[in-house]
């Protein structure tokens, strides 16, 4: 009974354990089984932080709930990026690698999995082409402006000048805020789910909003989890680099790992929604996460460069630009009809597998 009670409160227990681990290992570089344990607590703290952000989002309602959840995930992502970049080895491409990994994960892995789970029994997955197409257009615009354009500027290397970085940050934030306003007010119907017959779902099942006590507990635990995530990321920097070297993986694979950990809750939520015949909800999660990853992370990193001397290489390699281009074409062909079958799901998942394979063996 005691064990079952502890497991049911994992989202509260894990951040506390992570803080204890942070206090015990701060200033050191754990190795072996201790590094593995700290890494597991780091992942647990990430999942706990997102869980408590969702609780607070349910309390405050929209559009503030979506903003709060996106901000929590962005704090985690930016914290992981900054702590890893501040390691002994310079990693100017880590921010680009992480954001691009998030884009490929959302546009291919989450979308492909959601479509497969819903259309896997031989049917069609239905969603709203207007809203989903608008989100896709915003994601592709953000990705192009922030990660393709730097390769074609007069600045040396795949970088922005300070003024160009500021412009890209403002544009990214503006598009994300415009998306939030569109989704939650002016054209909310474009993002509401439809059933397998294409009819609007008239009512959704909502859980009871959290109590004041639960809200206060989630706020405190969220803060503790965020502190633990950022601190343990710094502690684990050496162990992560050594682990990748032992496995023969390039240093850029760190970005893939960060994106997979940060987006794990969204992936599970999208899969659950798809199995409940709410594919539009899955699409909202996928494309909304992609927009938050670019629209909030890039501005946050731009501000961080004013405080911490960081070198940001945001321009994608030719290989990654090719993957982004084919992902954009496939996504457009998937979204425009407003319905998809197993074939489209398989194509998206193959694209994601190709990205991960090429990231591991460039």
PyMOL commands that set and color helices and strands:
alter all, ss='L'
color gray80, all
select helices_A, chain A and resi 2-8+10-25+32-60+64-85+94-119+129-147+149-152+162-186+188-191+212-235+237-247+253-262+264-275+279-295+297-307+318-336+342-360
alter helices_A, ss='H'
color red, helices_A
select strands_A, chain A and resi 125-126+339-340
alter strands_A, ss='S'
color yellow, strands_A
deselect
rebuild
show_as cartoon
